[in-house]
Amino acid sequence: MNLLGHGANAVSILTQALRRRGVLLAALLAPAARWAGASAPSGLTLHPVPLPAGAPMAQLHAGGPTGLLAVAHDGGLWALSPQRAAPRRLAGGLDPATPLASGHGRIAGRTAEGGLWVFELVTGQAQVLREAGLAPHAGLLVLPLAVLGVVAADHRLVRFEPGSGGRWRPVARSPEALLPDARPLQADLDGRGDGGHIVVLAGPDAQRYRHGVLGDAVEATRVLWLERHGLQVLRALALPPPFVFEDIAPRPWPLPGRAGATGLLTVRAGPDGGQLALLSADPARPALLRLEALGEPVGGFHRWLAPTTDGRHIAAVHTPHIGGVLHVYSLAGPQLARRWLVADVSTHAIGSRETDLAVWLQGRLLLPSQDGRSITRLNPAQDWAEDGALPLPARVVQTTALANGETWAGLLADGQVVLASPAGRRPSQN
């Protein structure tokens, strides 16, 4: 059968035939997905997003005035339209390797020279604090009255606030050094209902565990929970040698029966490889975090796993660089029990700081194949049954979900941006 001559219908027919035999040849089907509207048995339809000529994208972010932002390799910031309208350039001079942050009517980024760039959606104006000295690759966090960022000089977390005339200035610093590429997040670990405080990975160490698959060879030995205004340490957990947190940022997960308290999912790594770890605030010791539960180690030195969660389910791809086997986890006292689900998937590429390429959408889990050239949809409500796979025209390197709750967005290795939505439905912002 000539796929190039028969178009998207051939993709659907051949895919169904192959799946009846228990085989999915994503590599064969991927070229036919270059057409807009390519679909698969999963009921998803692929839509390319119009991009400016000669500006391949390096970074994708859900947010902004149209619901989807992208930074080009040349540092241009673009608002992309899920409705397939022409892209709109918002700014230039941004660092394409540092993630954007948005919220509370603002977009924040790092300039190519390390400055803090903040764009106000209401006014359409941007302010730049050129002397901010932000670290490359580290995350930013937008709060209602501030932006948090990691500075390059000593890798402290700094709180920036707007002063007179809207000029941003530093007002507080963390007492300890963080991971050079730490991604701060806000979480209510005590269940106080006050919006929570700031979780960061800290205690950088380059000697304990020389694996280096997450962008550099520096790993964390501590988790800090910092007060969001003054950045003082509220709670902390330190790992003894030889263990590290082989991660960039934990993932919030509501603790069952804890009255609104949130736990943190991360990866503890040691001599037997990585293992899933659930952290929580220690009710008996107000200044400490604790290891609430641990999964079994993957087994084998320098073997890693990539966690993902939607706040209800916990899953992780074991050895995503070697075969990639998805497991689902359940909390059983001090243990995180695991069950094998599916092989030949991957949510991380060696050397990338994108640690979770999985997306939870409409109650389903979408994750890339081992080669990143198709996405598979799994349904937890039907014992994780597969809904099929959607071929992609190139390897996916970054993913996100749009705020409408029904659209998957992917950045491909060639700089394309594509959307996947239920078949017969066009992506929309709202």
Stockholm file with secondary structure:
# STOCKHOLM 1.0

chainA/1-430         MNLLGHGANAVSILTQALRRRGVLLAALLAPAARWAGASAPSGLTLHPVPLPAGAPMAQLHAGGPTGLLAVAHDGGLWALSPQRAAPRRLAGGLDPATPLASGHGRIAGRTAEGGLWVFELVTGQAQVLREAGLAPHAGLLVLPLAVLGVVAADHRLVRFEPGSGGRWRPVARSPEALLPDARPLQADLDGRGDGGHIVVLAGPDAQRYRHGVLGDAVEATRVLWLERHGLQVLRALALPPPFVFEDIAPRPWPLPGRAGATGLLTVRAGPDGGQLALLSADPARPALLRLEALGEPVGGFHRWLAPTTDGRHIAAVHTPHIGGVLHVYSLAGPQLARRWLVADVSTHAIGSRETDLAVWLQGRLLLPSQDGRSITRLNPAQDWAEDGALPLPARVVQTTALANGETWAGLLADGQVVLASPAGRRPSQN
#=GR chainA/1-430 SS CCHHHHHHHHHHHHHHHHHHTTCCCHHHHGGGGGSTTCBCTTSEEEEECCCCTTCCEEEEEECSSSSEEEEETTSCEEEECTTCCCCEEEECCBCTTSCCEEETTEEEEEBTTSCEEEEETTTTEEEEEGGGCBCTTCCEEEETTEEEEEBTTTCCEEEEEECGGGCEEEEEECSSCBCTTCCCEEECSSCCSSCCEEEEEECCBSSSCCCCCSSSSCBBCEEEEECTTTCCEEEEEECCTTCEECCSSCEEEECTTSTTCEEEEEEEEETTEEEEEEEEECTTCTTBEEEEEEECCCSSTTCCEEEEECSSCEEEEESTTTTCEEEEEEEETTEEEEEEEESSBCSCCTTCSCCCCCEEETTEEEEEBTTSSEEEEEEGGGTTEEEEEEECSSCEEEEEECTTSSCEEEEETTSCEEEEEETTCCCCCC
#=GC SS_cons         CCHHHHHHHHHHHHHHHHHHTTCCCHHHHGGGGGSTTCBCTTSEEEEECCCCTTCCEEEEEECSSSSEEEEETTSCEEEECTTCCCCEEEECCBCTTSCCEEETTEEEEEBTTSCEEEEETTTTEEEEEGGGCBCTTCCEEEETTEEEEEBTTTCCEEEEEECGGGCEEEEEECSSCBCTTCCCEEECSSCCSSCCEEEEEECCBSSSCCCCCSSSSCBBCEEEEECTTTCCEEEEEECCTTCEECCSSCEEEECTTSTTCEEEEEEEEETTEEEEEEEEECTTCTTBEEEEEEECCCSSTTCCEEEEECSSCEEEEESTTTTCEEEEEEEETTEEEEEEEESSBCSCCTTCSCCCCCEEETTEEEEEBTTSSEEEEEEGGGTTEEEEEEECSSCEEEEEECTTSSCEEEEETTSCEEEEEETTCCCCCC
//
